[in-house]
């Protein structure tokens, strides 16, 4: 048995020993394992990283980051990981960050097909339905919310802003007029 194997068995033993006696609950087991991580030395944390991720830990990584990475993986295995849509969004943001050095402009509200956007304009309620390939308004397909907003108002509008999709930037208060529902 190599020193590496011995270290891995010691880690397995250390984390297995943290399972609460008589409790088979996943939450209690994961909680005990997470609480044991700060008491593990750097070598044991590296061995646990190797066991969980099946790759070498990054070189010169801080101990605190090893604890976070191992803790994440323990929880992921117990409770499940990120949904596919979230993984794809993170991969897309990562590519944007590499390419542009900034992801703030890439943050776009994702709408699911079938969602309804409702906006009142000059006393008339307008309902837009999100489709796979764009939008539907007044029974016709549209490729852009901004074109719909421009048609409704007769002037240039940001479609997402008109329908309240980036309302976080707008101040909503008693002086606000109109209704925006997303």
ABEGO torsion letter per residue (X at the ends): XBAAAAAAAAAAAAAAAABBBGBABAAAAAAAAAAAAAABBAAAAAAAAAAAAGBBBBBGBBAAAAAAAAAAAAAAAAAEBBBAAAAAAAAAAAAAAAAAGBAAAABBBBBBBGBBBBBBBGGBBBBBBBBAAEBBBGGBBBABAAAAAAAAAGBBBBAAAAAGAAAAABBBBAABBEBBBX
